[in-house]
């Protein structure tokens, strides 16, 4: 990944993480997952464009879901705690938003690395 690509990815991933965190402030368990997927779908579309790929919304949703699933499977208790802690007024919402930002950040960099690897393979074939 070039420095320019890394900088673009950095901006995209941090923006999506902030949006995901904001969506997780609402104290309803399950609503955070919808905010996470929406932010990650848009993030996947933007990250793909950094590496010269174009994704449909459905493909981006699939890529985002796969990346989020990998992150959650590595840290399942963190995700469960994120949803359950929302039941604690104020503090729980802040904790949930913070965890959501971290999960989106991790999934975003995983997506960026996957897109970069695919891009490098395509360049090697040419």
C-alpha positions in Angstrom: 0.0 0.0 0.0 1.4 3.3 -1.0 1.6 6.2 1.5 -1.1 8.1 -0.5 -3.4 5.0 -0.4 -2.7 4.6 3.3 -3.6 8.3 4.0 -6.9 8.0 2.0 -7.8 4.8 3.8 -7.0 6.5 7.2 -9.5 9.3 6.4 -12.2 6.9 5.2 -11.8 4.5 8.1 -11.7 7.2 10.8 -14.8 8.9 9.3 -16.7 5.6 9.2 -15.6 4.8 12.8 -16.9 8.1 14.0 -20.2 7.5 12.2 -20.5 4.1 13.7 -19.7 5.4 17.2 -22.3 8.1 16.9 -24.9 5.5 15.9 -24.1 3.4 18.9 -24.9 6.2 21.4 -28.6 5.3 21.2 -29.4 3.0 24.2 -31.1 0.3 22.2 -29.4 -3.1 21.9 -29.2 -4.2 18.3 -29.6 -0.7 16.8 -25.8 -0.3 17.0 -25.4 -3.3 14.6 -27.4 -1.4 12.0 -25.3 1.7 12.5 -22.1 -0.4 12.2 -23.2 -2.1 9.0 -24.4 1.1 7.4 -21.1 2.9 8.2 -19.1 -0.2 7.1 -20.9 -0.6 3.8 -20.1 3.0 2.9 -16.6 2.5 4.1 -16.2 -0.6 1.9 -17.3 1.3 -1.2 -14.9 4.1 -0.5 -12.0 1.8 0.3 -12.5 -0.2 -2.8 -12.3 3.0 -4.9 -9.0 3.8 -3.4 -7.6 0.7 -5.0 -9.4 1.2 -8.3 -12.3 -1.1 -7.7 -16.0 -0.4 -7.9 -18.4 -2.2 -5.6 -22.1 -2.4 -5.7 -23.9 -1.7 -2.4 -24.7 -5.4 -2.1 -21.1 -6.4 -2.7 -19.9 -3.7 -0.2 -22.4 -4.9 2.4 -21.1 -8.5 1.9 -17.5 -7.3 2.3 -18.3 -5.2 5.3 -20.3 -8.1 6.9 -17.4 -10.5 6.3 -14.8 -8.1 7.8 -17.0 -7.4 10.8 -17.6 -11.1 11.3 -13.9 -11.8 11.3 -13.3 -9.1 13.9 -16.2 -10.2 16.1 -15.0 -13.9 15.9 -11.6 -12.7 17.2 -13.2 -10.7 20.0 -16.8 -12.1 20.6 -17.0 -11.0 24.2 -16.2 -7.4 23.3 -19.1 -7.3 20.9 -21.5 -8.9 23.3 -20.4 -6.5 26.1 -20.9 -3.6 23.7 -24.5 -4.4 23.2 -25.3 -5.4 26.8 -23.6 -2.4 28.4 -26.0 -0.1 26.7 -28.5 -0.9 29.4 -26.4 1.2 31.9 -27.5 4.8 31.5 -25.0 7.3 30.0 -21.8 5.3 30.8 -23.0 2.3 28.9 -23.7 4.3 25.8 -20.3 5.9 25.9 -18.6 2.5 26.3 -20.7 1.0 23.5 -19.8 3.9 21.2 -16.1 3.5 22.0 -16.1 -0.2 21.4 -18.0 0.2 18.1 -15.3 2.7 17.0 -12.6 0.2 17.8 -14.4 -2.6 16.0 -15.1 -0.5 12.9 -11.5 0.7 12.8 -10.2 -2.9 13.0 -12.6 -4.1 10.3 -11.8 -1.2 8.1 -8.0 -1.8 8.2 -8.7 -5.5 7.5 -10.8 -4.5 4.4 -8.1 -2.1 3.3 -5.5 -4.8 3.5 -7.7 -7.2 1.6 -8.4 -4.7 -1.2 -4.6 -3.8 -1.3 -3.7 -7.5 -1.6 -6.2 -8.0 -4.5 -4.9 -4.9 -6.2 -1.3 -6.1 -5.9 -2.2 -9.5 -7.3 -3.9 -7.8 -10.3 -0.8 -5.6 -10.9 1.4 -8.7 -10.8 -0.6 -10.4 -13.4 -0.3 -7.5 -15.8 
